[in-house]
Each structure stands twice: as structure tokens, then as C-alpha cells.
Amino acid sequence: MIEPIPYFYESINRNAIVVKPKKPLFDWINFIYPDSPVSEKGEGNIYLIREKDSNEAIEKWLKRNFDQIFQNELNDWHTDEKDWPQKRTFKIFQEWFEYEIHSMVLDLEEMEITKE
């Protein structure tokens, strides 16, 4: 007989959007800093948003709010906004970034979550 797990991990009331840069972002940053070329990296940022009812609702939220994420990603690489691409559409966001939507965010730790 399989013993039941005596505990479970608590989900938090957030959904996650994982954002990873793609080649166009690296092309842009390498144009800005030609003497310090950056190669593609596999790591991305995770954005937590208020919990939605479905992945479709998360996608809808992202289509309305993508520019907040786009600007944060650009700022991570280069803080001078005058050098940022001025035309930032959701289509361009999709060209510059890969993203994944996750509806379940589980907290494996007992310590409180803190914001910095």
C-alpha cells in the first residue's frame, strides 16, 4: 500500500509568467555595447501576477500589460531609455522574448515571502 504524503505544498495566490530573452534582444544590446558582446543565456525573469481564473485570462493580462515587462527587461540590460526601442508592440515583445505562463505557484518554504 502506498503511504499518503503527510503534507502538501501551499499554492500562493499568484500566477507566474517566465520571460526569457531571444536573439533580437541580444542583437540590440550588442549594438549598444559592441565592445562587450553578450551571448544568449537560458535564464529568464519570473513575474508574479494576481491569480487569474485561466491561462487564457493570464494571456489576456499579458497582452494588455506586456510593456511593463518589456521595459523592465530592457532596463535590466541598459538603463538609458532613449536607446530603447520606441515602438514596442505585443508582436515585437513576442519576437524579442519567449514566455511561459504558469497557473500554479507553490511555496516550498515555511519562511514568509519578502519583497525588496
N, C-alpha and C positions, 0 to 999 in steps of 0.2 A: 504494500500500500504506500502511495506517495504521501509524504507528510506535507501539509499546507505550510506555506511561508507564514511565519508568525507575525509578520508586519508587512506593510506596503509603503511605497514612497508616495508622498503627498504631491499632488499636482498643484501648481500655482495658477492664479487667475490671469495668466498671460499666454499669448501665442508668440512664437518666435519666427523671425524672418532672418535667414542666414544669407549674407551678401558677400560674394567673392568677386574681386576684380578680374576682368578679362583683358585680352590683348589691347583694345583701344585705350583703356586707361593707362596701361604701361607705355604704349606709344606716346601718349600725351605727356606723361611725366618724364619720359626720356627726351622728349623735345624740349621741355622746360629745363631739365638738368642733363645736357648731353655729356658732360664730363663725369657724371656719376650714374651710369646706366643701371636701371633696376630690371631684374629678370622677374618673370612671373612667379608668383608664390601661390600656394594652395590654401593658405589660411584666409579666413574672412572675418567679418564682424557679425555679431548676433544682435538683432534689435528685438526687444520685447515690446509688444503692444497689448492693449487691453484685450481680454479674451473675447473672441467672436464666436458666433454660432456655427460657422462652417468655414472650410478652406476657401470657398467662393467669396465669403464675406471678408476674409483676410486679403484675398486678391483685390477685391474692390477697394479696400482701405489703402492698399499699396498703390493702386492706380491713382488715387486721389492725393496721396502723401509722399510719393516717390522722391520728390525734390528735396525734402528734408534729409532723406537718407543719402541722396546723390551729393548734396552739399557737404554732409558730414564726411563722406568718403573722400571727396576732393580735398577737404580741409585736413584730413589725416596725412595727405601726401604733400600738399602745398597750400600755405595759408593766404597767399595773396589772391584775393577774389578777382582782381582784374585779369588774371591769367586763366581763370576758369572758363570752360565753355559756356557761352552765354545762352545758347539755345539748348535747353535741357527738357526733352520730352520723355514720356514713358518709353517710347520706341528706342530712343537713344540710351536711356537707362538700361534697357534690356540688351542693347548691343555692348555696353560697357561693363555690365555686371551680370553674373549668374546669381540666381537667388533660389532659395528653397523656403517653402512655407511649412511650419510645424505647428500643429494644433495642440499637442501635449507637451507641457514643460513640467518636468518632475524635479523636485528638490530632494537630493540625496543626503543633504546635511541637516543637522539639527540646529546649527547656528543661524541666527537671524540674517536675512539678506540686508546689506547696507548699500547705500548709494554714495558715490564720491562726486 
